Amino acid sequence: MKTLIKNARIINEGAIMEGDVLIEGEFISKIAESISAQPNSRIIDAEGNYLMPGAIDDQVHFREPGLTHKGDIASESKAAVAGGITSFIEQPNTVPNAVTHEILEEKYRIASEVSYANYSFMLGATNDNIEEVKKTDPKNIAGVKIFMGSSTGNMLVDNEKALEEIFSNSPTIIAAHCEDEQTIRKNLEEFKEKYGDNIKPEHHPLIRSAEACYLSSSKAVALANKTGARLHVFHVSTAKETDLFTNKIPLEQKKITAEVCIHHLWFTDADYQTKGNLIKWNPAVKTDADRQALWTALLDDRLDVIATDHAPHTLEEKKQPYLQAPSGGPLVQHAVVAMFEQYHNGKISLEKIVEKMAHNPAKIFNIEKRGFIREGYYADLVIVNPGSPWNVRKDNIMYKCGWSPFDGTSFKSRIVHTLVNGESVYQNKKITEKRRPMRLTFDRS
């Protein structure tokens, strides 16, 4: 099957060019200013809209197995491709926790049968599964995840010896959730003494404080420097943490990289007044000064990746009092258009969006033949109309949980077409029910 995309404004590798892209089977076979129609080929007219490589979300929680009342691989991958995300890396805090390769491979089996996007999964590290960590195949598994702060699933690694063993022995990249548990527990006790059960969502960034984040992130960076481990710090949320990372060397030479998430770039602590637990994440959404510092570090390349930390919970769960309400929220359907909105606001260029959401995740995780519009690469492609305004409403939210922190938000841009491995999986505001996902593979020794 040949597919020819005509009349596109192609965003790729720091430039925007007008041109056509020819797809043969799963791969991009030709990129040029003009390509003649091929016999028996399907034509997709981009109509002057932007064509970008599909976004790669390096941190999602799709909740399968064990928590599928919140979301599952089928439902959330549909939302992802509708949002221009063609590949995802899912985290291990499902039920059971994916802390053995046997459990991990069961998740891969499920994804192979139901996912609409390309997929990979991380092995979860614990205080006592170092032998499982050592068995990780770096060519076939995205990485090893360490929770250095408790989150949904409570896979906290707090044993100092275990932490150093993991950093010293992981055969692949380590991704870390960094919040200092001792600091959080101390803060929580102080707020319980003061407010009892009447703690409010706006207290969340004071309990899971900036200091808790920095203590843990700096510890992870120190361990990586000591052991030589390849470290990727997830969801940096504070100004102080940004100084832990460098922009003095090219990304390919960095041994320590960092991610920022959509919600930390969009919301601030002022939004708890209206959004409440709907923007309760770990790490917490913090101050406007923190948000501005994250933007600065993103644009000067101390922060390398924009991701979602997509983590759906039911609305009923989120409507519980603060102490009972879980942390996390759904984001994959709206991440790319949210960043395009910031482009319209003059905050970021389209080239930089593509760099942080497609090119850099592919580089950091050494993903084979994805993340770029290149001849010989898989045809994971997204067409974005930058001038097709729409409002997020319950009837167009695709998450299984049925809500979004962006509910009521107006976006100027719209995803109009998504291809995964050359197959049209989303177009005309609908999932096509065609699937051609693949397990991600990694170019690592």
N, C-alpha and C positions, 0 to 999 in steps of 0.2 A: 504494500500500500504506500503510495506517495501522497504527501500533503505539501502544498505550496502556500506559504503565508506571504501575501502581497501587501505592499504599501504600508509598511510598518516603520515606526520610529524606534530603532533598536537601541536599547540602553545596555551597554556591555563594556566592561573593562575601561571605565573612566571616560567614555565617550558616548555620544548619541549620533547615530547615522540613519539616514533613510535607506530602506532596502527591503529585500525579500529573503526568505529562508525556505529552503527545500528540505523536507523530511522524507527519508526512505525507511520504512519500518519503524524501528525504535530510535533511529539516530538522525542527527542533523547532517546532511550530506553536502549542502552548499549554502553559502551566504554571499550575497552580491547586491549591488545597487538595483539590478533588474534581472529576474530569472524568467525565462519563457515557460509557459504552461507545458507540463509534461503529459504524454498520452496516459489516459486513465488515472490522472491525478485529481485529488480533491483540492479545491481552491478555498482558502480562507482569506477574505479581504479584511485587513486590519483597519482600513479606512483612515489611515493617518494616525491611529492610536499608538500608544507605546507598547513595545514588545520587550519583555524582560525575562531573564532566566527565572524559573520557578524558585520561590523562596525556600530556604532550608531552615526549619525551626529546630534548633538544637536542644530544646527543652520543652517537652509536653508531658502531661499526665492524662492519658486517655482512659484510665480507670478499669481496664480489662486485663486480667480477670478479677472478680471478687467485689467490685464496686460499680457494677454496670447499671445500677439505678441512677448514677450520676452522668455517665457517659460510657461509650464503648468504642472500640477501634473503628467500626463501620461508621457510626454516627459522627464521631469527631473528625475522622479523615475526610468525610464528605464536606463538613464545614471548612476543613483546611483547604481543600482544593477550590471550594467556592471563594475562599479568601486569597487565592494565589500562592498557597504553600503546597509544594509538590513533594516534599520529603520531610520526614520528621524523625526525631530521636526521642524515644519515650523512656520515662524514668521508672525505677524499680519498686516504688512504694505502692504496689498493687497488693492484692490478697490472693495467694500468699505473696510475701515479698520476694522479688526476683533476686535471691541471694545465692542460688545454685544455677549451674548451667542447664540442668534438667528443667527447672522452672522457666528459665530464660527461653529455652528452645520451644517450650509450649506457647509462649507469647508470639514467637516468630511463626509458629504453625497457624495460630489464629489469624495473624495479620495477613499471611499468604492467602487465606481464604476470604477475607472480608474487607481488607483495606483498599481505599481508593488512591492513596498516595504511597510513594516509596517509604520504606520503614527501616528503622533499626532500634535496638533497645540497649540500655545500659545494665550491666551487672551491678547490683547493690553490694557495697562493702559493709561489713559489720565488725564488731569487736573480735569475732572469732571465726571468720571465714577466709583467712588469708590463703589457704590452699586453693579455694575456688577462684580467688583473684589471680593467683599465679597461672591458672589453667586458661585464662582468657586469651582467645585468638585475636590478635590485633588486626588481622585482615578481615575479620568476620563480625566483630562486635564493636559498637561505637566507642565504648569506654567503660570506665569504672566510676560509679557515683558514690561519693561520701557525703552523708549528712553530718556536718559538724555542728548543726543546730537541729533541734527536733522540729518536725513538720508533720503533715498528714501521713500517717503510717508509722511515725515514731521509730525511724531506723537510725537513731542517734549513735554515732561512733565517738565515744568520749574517753576511751582508754588510750593513754599516751603511747604506750608500747605498741598497741594495735595500729594507731595512726602512723607511727614511724615505719612499721613493717609494711603497711599498704603503700606508703610513699616510696619506700625503698624497693619494693618488689613488683609493683604493677607493671605488666608488660605493655601497657598502652596508656593513653591519656587518662588522667584523673580529673573528674568534674566535681566541684565541691559546692555545697550549700553551706555558707559561712555565717553563723550566728553563735555567739558564746552563750552556752546554756546556763552557766552559773550566773551570769549577769542578768539574763532574762528571768530566771527563777527568783532572784533577789528583788528585781523590779516588780515582778508580779505579786510577791508577798507584801511589798510596801503598798501597792495599790489596793490589794484586798483588805489590808488593815485600815486604809483610809476610806474606801468606798464599799467594802463588803462585796455583795453580789451585783452592785450597781455600777460596775466598771463599764465605760462607754467605748464604742469603736474609736473615738478620737484619742483615747488613751493608748491605743495599740502601738503607735510609733514611739511612745515613751517607755512602754514595757519592753518591746523588741527594739531596743534603742540603737542609735547610731554607734554608740560605744560598743555595744554587743556585736554589731557587724564588724567594726574595725578590729576588735580584739581577735576575732576568729579569722578574718581574711588575712590579717598580718601574720597570724600563726601559720596558716596554710602556705602563704608565700615563703615564710622562713623555712618551713619543712621542705618545700620544693627546692629552694636554694641549697639547703643542706644535703639533700639526697640526690639532686639532679632529676627529680621526677618532672614529667610533662604535666603541668597543671593548667586547668581552665576554671576560672572562678565564675560561678553562675550569679545572675541577678544582683549585680552591684547596685547599691541603693543610696549611698551616702557620698557627700563631697570628700570626706576624709579618706575614704577607701580609694578614690581615683588616683591619689598620689602613690599608691603601691605599684602602679603599672607604668610601663614606659612606651614612648613613641619614638625612641632614639634609634631603633633598629627596625628593619623590615619585618612584616608579620611572619614571613617564612622562617626567620631566625629566632623568633620569640619562643622561650620555653615556658613562659607564664603569660596566659592570655585571659581576657575577661569579657563578660557579656553584660549588657543592660537590657531590661525588659520594657515592653511597650507601656505598661502601667506606671512604671517609675519615671518615664519620660512625659507622661500625659497628666497624671493626677498629682495633687499635693495633699498635705494634711488638712487643708481647708475644705476639701471635698468630703471628708467624713461627715460633715454636718448634713449633707443631702444624700450621700451614697451609703453611709453607715457600713455595715458588714459586707456590702457588695464590693467594696474595695479593700477588704481585709485580706492582705496577702502576707506571707512570710518570705523574705523580709518585708517589713511594713513600708507602705508609701509614706514618705517623710516630708520635709519642708520644701518650700519653693526654692530656697537657697540650694538645697541638695539637688533638686531637679535641674536647676540651671547649671550646677557643676557637672552633673551627668551629661548634659548636652555639650558642654565645653569639652569634656574628656572624650565623648563620642566623636566629635568633629575633629579633634586634634589627634585621634587614633590611639589614645591610651585605652579606650574601650573598643573592642574589636567586632562585636556581634550584637545585633538586635534580635531578640527572641521574644517568646510570649510567656513561658511558664504556664501555659494553658492548663487549668486545673478546675474542671467543673464540679460544682456541688448543686444540689437541688435548692430551689428558692426557699422551700420549707426549712432546710438546714440553715441557710443563710439568715433567715428571719428570726432564728433563736437569739436569746440574749448573748451578749458579746462572749462570755466565757464558754458558752456551748457552741457558738457558731464556728464552723471550720474556716480555715484560711485557704484562699485560692479563688480563681474565677476564670471563666471561659474567654478566650481572646483570638483563636486562630482565624476565625472568619473575618475579623476586622483589623488585623495587624497591618497588612500592606496598605489598605486604604487610609488607616490612621496615620501612617508615615507619609503617604501622599498628601494628606491634609496639612502636615507640617511643611511639606514642600510648598504648597500653596501659601502657607503663612510665612514663607521666607526663611524657615529654620534650617533646611537641609536641601541639598541638591538631589535630583533623581539618581545621578551617578553614585552618590554616597549611599543612598538607600539600597541600591542594588549591591554595592560593595559589602555593606554590613549585613544584608539579609540573604544573600546568595553566594557571592564570591568568597567572603571570609569564612563562613561555616564550612564550605567545601575545603578551603585551605587548612583550617585548624584541625579538622577531623580527617584530612587526607582522603576525602570521598572521591571515589573513582568516577571520572567523566561526568561530573554534574556541577552545577553552580555557575556555569558560563554558557554563553551562546558561541559555541565553537564547532567547526566541522569535525565529525567523529565523536562528538559528545551526545549523550542521551537527550532526546527532545523533550525536556521538561521546560515548558514555555507558558508564559502568561501574557495576555493582552489586557491592558488597562486603559480605559477611557478616562482622561483626566477632567472631562467636562460633562459628566452625567450625574447630577446631584441626586441624592436619595437620603432617606431617613431610616435609621435602625428602629425597627418595630418588632413586636412579638411575632407577627405573621411572616417576617422574613429572616428571623433568627433560626439557624439550622442546628444549634447545639441541642443535644438530647435534654439538657436541663432547662431549656426554653427561655433563658434570660441572658442578658449581656450587661456589663457595666457601661456600655455605650448606648444603652436603650434611650431613644429620644435624640441621639446625636445626628446631626446632618453632615454627610460627607460629600465632597465635590466630585470624587473619583469613584469609579466602579470597575470591578473585575468583570470583564465580558467574556473571556474564554481562557480555559486552562487545559493544557495538554500534559499528560504524564507518559513518558516513554512513547511519544508520538500519538497517543490515543486521546481524543477529545473527551475529557471526563466532566467538564462543566462548560455550558454555553447557554445563552438566552435565559439567564437567571435560573437555570435548572441543572441538576446533576443528570448526566446522560445515562447513568446505570451501566456504562462501559468501564471496564477496569483493566489496567495493565501495570499493576504495581510491581516493584522489585525490591528485594532485600538489598539494602545498601552494602557495598563492599568498599574496602579501604586500602589505599596504596601505601602500605607500611611494611617495613622489613621485620 
